[in-house]
Amino acid sequence: MCKNYLSIESEYFKVFSSYDFTIEEQKLILLLANMLKKTDKDSKIYKVNICEFMKLLENQPKVKYTKMQDIIRQLMKKSIDIQEGDSITETKWINGAIYKEGTGCVELVLSPYLKTYMLNLKGKYTNEQLGSI
């Protein structure tokens, strides 16, 4: 993981995501978006190194390992509506999390609905350095 990752944030998500996100939640969502590849299967597990994630939060209070679980739990509670034509899909950001003691990592599974949409973004988007958000 590197601070030079680019994030893609769709205007579409801003409209249909009606929650206030903490800086930590925003950075985790954008980090996961950067990990996505078109060849990934819906059940792909994305491994996040907690120490590396903490480095992305330079100007924020240090995220402790226990705080990481809180960030993920809050994201699992927040849903997003994706409207395509005359249908609306409601899904959550993260479908599951696996915490393995002693590894310094957490394994996350994204919603397959959200992942598909994020990979096929259409329309306006903005690029920013993940570390600058």
Secondary structure in CASP SS format (residue, H / E / C, confidence):
PFRMAT SS
TARGET T0000
AUTHOR 0000-0000-0000
METHOD secondary structure of the structure
MODEL  1
M C 1.00
C C 1.00
K C 1.00
N C 1.00
Y C 1.00
L E 1.00
S E 1.00
I E 1.00
E E 1.00
S E 1.00
E H 1.00
Y H 1.00
F H 1.00
K H 1.00
V H 1.00
F H 1.00
S C 1.00
S C 1.00
Y C 1.00
D C 1.00
F C 1.00
T C 1.00
I H 1.00
E H 1.00
E H 1.00
Q H 1.00
K H 1.00
L H 1.00
I H 1.00
L H 1.00
L H 1.00
L H 1.00
A H 1.00
N H 1.00
M H 1.00
L C 1.00
K C 1.00
K C 1.00
T C 1.00
D C 1.00
K C 1.00
D C 1.00
S C 1.00
K C 1.00
I C 1.00
Y E 1.00
K E 1.00
V E 1.00
N E 1.00
I H 1.00
C H 1.00
E H 1.00
F H 1.00
M H 1.00
K H 1.00
L C 1.00
L C 1.00
E C 1.00
N C 1.00
Q C 1.00
P C 1.00
K C 1.00
V C 1.00
K C 1.00
Y H 1.00
T H 1.00
K H 1.00
M H 1.00
Q H 1.00
D H 1.00
I H 1.00
I H 1.00
R H 1.00
Q H 1.00
L H 1.00
M H 1.00
K H 1.00
K C 1.00
S E 1.00
I E 1.00
D E 1.00
I E 1.00
Q E 1.00
E E 1.00
G C 1.00
D C 1.00
S E 1.00
I E 1.00
T E 1.00
E E 1.00
T E 1.00
K E 1.00
W C 1.00
I E 1.00
N E 1.00
G E 1.00
A E 1.00
I E 1.00
Y E 1.00
K C 1.00
E C 1.00
G C 1.00
T C 1.00
G C 1.00
C E 1.00
V E 1.00
E E 1.00
L E 1.00
V E 1.00
L E 1.00
S C 1.00
P H 1.00
Y H 1.00
L H 1.00
K H 1.00
T H 1.00
Y H 1.00
M H 1.00
L H 1.00
N C 1.00
L C 1.00
K C 1.00
G C 1.00
K C 1.00
Y E 1.00
T E 1.00
N E 1.00
E E 1.00
Q E 1.00
L H 1.00
G H 1.00
S H 1.00
I C 1.00
END
